[in-house]
């Protein structure tokens, strides 16, 4: 996949989903994306998203970085 061009209106964002004890077993990508978009109101999607699977002592997380865009 080729990277999308980033404009000056796009905002760099970071999001993460970490399920804790007594909840779902695996981190969910859609919740990580929703967390990232929450930091950029009015934006609808991510360009050049990069997902990272993170392991800690007692939990597993997924994080996403990318450029929030309005979808133009």
Secondary structure, DSSP 8 states (H G I E B T S, - for coil): -------TT-EEEEEEEE--TTS-SS--HHHHHHHHHHTSTT--EEEEEEEEEEE-SS-EEEEEEEEEE---
